[in-house]
Amino acid sequence: MSFWTWTAIAIALMSGAAAGFSKKKKTERKHIAALIWFIAAVILFFVWWFTR
């Protein structure tokens, strides 16, 4: 994979980790779970985009 693919993955993982480690209420944890799923979709999109 190229440099830009790894950069996109790193940015998405760091932002997801930052959101996941903060202490939140139960309803906000559902939003964080949705954010993590969205980040995973973005990572898969970037992997697909930069490897085609």
N, C-alpha and C positions, 0 to 999 in steps of 0.2 A: 504494500500500500504506500501511497505517496505521503509526503510531509503534511500536506493540507488535510488529508484524511485523518491522520493521527492528531493533528491540531484540533480538528472539529470534535473528535471523540474525547480528547482531553478536556476541552472547554465544557462539553455537555456533562461529562462525569463529575468535574469539579463543582459545577453549579448544582447538580443533583445531590452531591454529597453535602454541600453547604446547606441546602434546604432540608435535607434529611436529619442532620445532626442538631438543628436548633429545636428547642423544646416547644412543642405546640400543643394545642387542645386537640381533642379527638376529631372534631370536624375538620380541622386544618390538616390533620394527618391524612385524611382522605384526599384532600387537594394535593398533598405532597406525593401520594401514591399515583395520582393521575399525572402529575408532573414527571415522575420517574418513567412512567409508561410512554409519555410523549417524548422524553429525552431518548429513550431506547429506540423509538421510531425514527427520530432524527438521526441517530447514529447509524441505523440500518440504511437510511436514505443516503447519507454521505458515503458510506461504504459502497453502496451500489453505484452512486454517481461517479465516484472517483476511480472505480475499477472497471468501468465499461469501456 
